[in-house]
Each structure stands twice: as C-alpha cells, then as structure tokens.
C-alpha cells in the first residue's frame, strides 16, 4: 500500500506550483492536505482548511448547476463554479481532488447568481463594459486609451484599484494605474524586467483566465501599502502576451465576487481587442502620414526635375533656333553676296568705261563707234546693277519681315500666303541645291488673327523637318502648302512627298526628343510645333500618312 507520505511527496513534487487547487481527503472526506492554490481559491489559511469537511467546500448536489460543474463556497460565503476531478488509488485510503476555478465563465457565473439583484447588477456591469469599449475604440491616441481604461474601470466596474502594464521584450512597462489613495496616476516612467512573482508567472501562461491570489502584500512602486486579494488578467495578441491588468481590494477590502471576477476577465479580453485594433489603426495612420510626406517630397523632387527638363528643353529649342537662325543668316548673306558681287563687277566696268571716255575726250580722239560702245556698255552695266540691287533689296526685305515675324509675340491679322512667301525667300539657300519644289497654294486673301512669330516658327520647323528627314536617296520631293477657312479660323495643310514614317513612329511624332536622325537634331522640332499650335495659338495639329506616301500635317488655327 502506498503511504500518505508518498502521496504527499508526489503532490509536493508535481503539483506544488499548479494553478489548480488540490486537496487530499481521507475516506471520510476530511481535508488532510491542501496546496496554496486551493487556499487562495477559497480564502482559507492552510491550517484553517485542514480538517474541514469536503462538503463544506464543495456542494456534491449537482442538480442546480450545469453538467460537469460543482458549486463551491469560499470563506466569505461567496459561491462560484468549479470543475472537480477525483483520483482514488486502490492501495490508498486517501482521495486526491483537483479543483479548477471556472467562475470566469459567463454562463457558469450566471447559473449560480442566486438573486435577481445579482443578475441585474451583472447586466448593468456588462452594459457599462460595452460603453467603455465604445469610448476606448474612439480614443485619439494610445496614451488616452490607457488612461481612460483605468479611469472608466474604477468608475463603472466596481474595481477598487487597477493598473495597466505592457510587455516590451522582456520588460514590463507602465502606462496608467492607481496609487494607494485611489487616484489615477501616470506610470509611463515605470519599466523593469518582467516579475517572477507566482501570480505573474501563472497569469502569463493562461489565456482568458483571471488569476487570483488571496492574502497578498499589495504594493505601489515596490512599496507595500497593504494586504488583500490580487487579481491579474493577461492581454493577448493571438498567441503572444502583450501586457496585463492587475487589480486588488486595497481601498475598501471588499471580497472578490464572482460577477466582479467575471467582469474583470471580460475587461481583459476587451482591452486586448481594442489595444490590438487601435495599434493597427495608429500604425496605419502613421504609415499613411509618412507615405503622404514621402509623396509630397517625391512630388517636389519630380516637379524640380520636370522644371529642369523643361528648362533644358527650352535651352535646346533656343539652341536649335539660334543654329537655325545662324544658318538662315549665312544663307541670306550668301544669297545677297551674289547680286552684290555682280553689282560691284558691273559698277567697276562702268567706272572703267567712264575713264576710257574721259581719256578719249582729253586727247580729242573720240570716235562715234567708241562712244557707242561706251554708251551700250554703261547702259548694260546700269541695268545689271539695278536688277541685282533690287534682288538684294528684296532678300533683305523678306529676311527683315521674317525676322520681325519671328520675334513678334503680339496678336496680329496675318496673311499666311505672305508669311510662307517670306519664309521661302529667306530659306532659298536651303532649297535651291536640293531636288525640291515648294508650292505655296494658300489664297492671298485668306487671313487669320494669331501670333505671327509662332506661325513662322511652325512653318519653318515643318520645312526643316522635310529637308532633314524627307529625302530618299536624293529623289525629287514636292511640298504642297494649302489652306482654307475652317469654323472660326483657318486650317493649313502641309504635305511633303518624302519617305514618311511608320505607323508606330507616327504615334510618337510629337513627343520631345523623338527623332530618326539624332546627329541632325535633338528631336524637339515637331514637339515645339505641337506646343506652339496647341498652347500658344490655341489650335490643333495632327499628322497622317497619305496613301500615295509622304507625310501630311493638318493645322487648325482659330481667330484669337
């Protein structure tokens, strides 16, 4: 037969730290041994519980309670529910009872509330708990949530003193709590390694359970301020403990009733849920704020880069315009140089004839035939000088008109036919040495009110685009420029018979830096045309591929 001593040792070795209550009774159901958890559960000292009858602690009549439950009564005559396990060894005269406190179960607790008053009070506390949950869910920040959870629990849940601590790594960190006088105090400066006290070690390993120790030293900031019961509930995020709430009865020394214990457990579950939710909410809010700041920063950086690109684009356009103007000036100078050279040669010949006539008159050897030769030669020279000077004057006039148009930024009534004419005269040097024929088919009486400088730049860019990209192995090419009235303005058709572009290239033809011949330009000419027409002149432009080949542009210009 196994002796009672062996059973005692077994109990001490295997169940000394158990959170369940355990007692050993003799065959007459007299208690002969109890662990500390059993004493805490029922509120008795070890020497008080020994020799008590089992029936004084546990009601063996199960007719009034749910199946698998037993009704227990503590030292304060407060009833609560337990689950009872009974172990009997055939060779022993003793019986081992394992008792688990189930008073935290709502259904179980309700089943043993003996009076309507208790049920009504429990319902009222549940309503208060719901109100607390709603208010905490609307907390503006986590510190407000922690502070109000303590304040509202003291105010509405009949809790005398409470503290909320969080777990950060291996440390327990304070938030808000209650001092020894019942005042809510800021304990955010509190931080220390997780306590290894029995109640903490037990609570931290059990979910949805209110751990209660009776007759404990009650402390505030490591200072013992009284004695009483201490309750603790761990807060969980799935399987991870994130903190705990602790309560005691320091102020009024009231017993821990089943409904207060139940409410305290529900408070822990609710706080876990709200803290997890609000942490995620504030984390998302912070991420959104950081993302917004990042977007603003990136937007600013992008705006600066866009400005740099626009500035660079404008500089490139200006460089191309200057290069184009340089070529234009060089060409016009070359064109003017030819009639001026002829005029100079003719004037030199005229001077020579005049000298010969003067010499003949001085010697008196004037012959009619010599005089006729001088006269004929002088007349031819004068006609030659006059025609070439007129040609030079016309070149200067067209160049001047084109220059005025290009630098003009004011609205004017334009005659597109004359604008095209001046452009062709000024760019004659670009055209004359190429197999190209340009037809200006715009009616001379057609007008439009727009910006002359913009129109000149548009036509010049289209002309240069044809010259640089349109030729196919020096094959002849025609350019036809026509126009007619359209809505409240005109539409200009510019068409060349060159090699054109592919359907895919046509989609990108107005994009900046798009070019088929990088060595001949930066690819900004047609982009500048698009911007001038659509923005400066408030018009529209599109490009198409004629069935007979080449490339055609349709430019609508409204009267501004």
WOMO-V483455 format. One record per backbone hydrogen bond with DSSP energy under -1.0 kcal/mol. CO is the residue of the C=O (numbers start at 0). NH is the residue of the N-H. Records with the same first field share a line. If there is no record, write none. Layout:
CO=NH, NH
This chain:
2=6
3=7
4=8
5=9
6=10
7=11
8=12
9=13
10=14
14=17
20=98
21=34
22=96
23=31, 32
24=94
25=28
28=53
29=25
30=50
32=23
34=38
35=39
36=40
37=41
38=42, 43
41=74
44=47, 48
45=49
48=51
51=30
52=55
53=56, 57
56=72
65=68
69=81
70=58
71=79
73=76
77=73
79=71
80=101
81=69
82=99
84=97
86=95
88=91
94=24
95=86
96=22
97=84
98=20
99=82
101=104
104=108
105=109
106=110
108=111
114=118
115=119
116=120
117=121
118=122
119=123
120=124
121=125
122=126
123=127
124=128
125=129
126=130
127=131
128=132
129=133
130=134
131=135
132=136
135=138
140=144
141=145
142=146
143=147
144=148
145=149
146=150
147=151
148=152
149=153
150=154
151=155
152=156, 158
160=247
162=245
164=243
165=172
167=170
169=193
170=167
171=191
172=165
174=186
175=163
176=184
178=181
182=178
184=176
186=189
189=173
191=171
196=200
197=201
198=202
199=203
201=204
202=205
210=231
212=229
215=227
217=224, 225
222=219
225=217
227=215
229=212
230=246
231=210
232=244
234=241, 242
236=239
239=236
241=166
242=234
243=164
244=232
245=162
246=230
248=252
254=256
256=260
257=261
258=262
259=263
260=264
261=265
262=266
263=267
264=268
265=269
266=270
267=271
268=272
269=273
270=274
271=275
272=276
273=277
274=278
275=279
276=280
277=281
278=282
279=283
280=284
281=285
282=286
283=287
284=288
285=289
286=290
287=291
288=292
289=293
290=294
291=295
292=296
293=297
294=298
295=299
296=300
297=301
298=302
299=303
300=304
301=305
302=306
303=307
304=308
305=309
306=310
307=311
308=312
309=313
310=314
311=315
312=316
313=317
314=318
315=319
316=320
317=321
318=322
319=323
320=324
321=325
322=326
323=327
324=328
325=329
326=330
327=331
328=332
329=333
330=334
331=335
332=336
333=337
335=339
336=340
337=341
338=342
339=343
340=344
341=345
342=346
343=347
344=348
345=349
346=350
347=351
348=352
349=353
350=354
351=355
352=356
353=357
354=358
355=359
356=360
357=361
358=362
359=363, 364
366=370
367=371
368=372
369=373
370=374
371=375
372=376
373=377
374=378
375=379
376=380
377=381
378=382
379=383
380=384
381=385
382=386
383=387
384=388
385=389
386=390
387=391
388=392
389=393
390=394
391=395
392=396
393=397
394=398
395=399
396=400
397=401
398=402
399=403
400=404
401=405
402=406
403=407
411=449
413=447
414=418
415=419
416=420
417=421
418=422
419=423
420=424
421=425
422=426
424=427
426=430
427=431
430=433
433=435
434=476
436=478
438=440, 480
442=445
447=413
448=559
449=411
450=454
451=455
452=456
453=457
454=458
455=459
456=460
457=461
458=462
459=463
460=464
461=465
462=466
463=467
464=468
465=469
469=498
471=474
476=436
477=496
478=438
479=494
480=440
481=492
483=490
487=558
488=485
489=556
490=483
491=554
492=481
493=552
494=479
495=550
501=505
507=510
510=513
516=519
517=520
522=512
523=527
524=528
525=529
526=530
527=531
528=532
529=533
530=534, 535
531=536
532=538
539=555
541=553
543=551
545=548
550=495
551=543
552=493
553=541
554=491
555=539
556=489
